[in-house]
């Protein structure tokens, strides 16, 4: 039997987990799936097959060097939502890439860079 990888749930640093929860709810429409405490030290947000595990970390360098890519369908609607939320990175505007995707990037309040990617149709 072969192994199939079904999803990935990255663990990403957040200087303020509650702020991260609110950001991903506003920017992506993610739901809060789990919060450990008030104020949160760990939380899970997500939608469909994408889940982000946010953990409290004051290490700015860790956040600045963390990046991830999330593959989506319906990138135009997500881009419009992120533009409205004011979180599209000025160096990561929506566009076609030579490797066959359309994508754009955001930076969350802690400095984590997230690329949103759709396969070219």
Buried (B, 14 or more C-beta within 10 A) or exposed (E): EEEEEEEEEBEBBBBBBBBBBBBBBBBBEBEBEEBEEEEBBBBBBBBEEBBBBBBBBEEEEBBBEBBEBBBBEEBEEBBEBBBEBEBBBEEBEBEEEEEEBBBBBBBBBBBBBBBBBBEEE
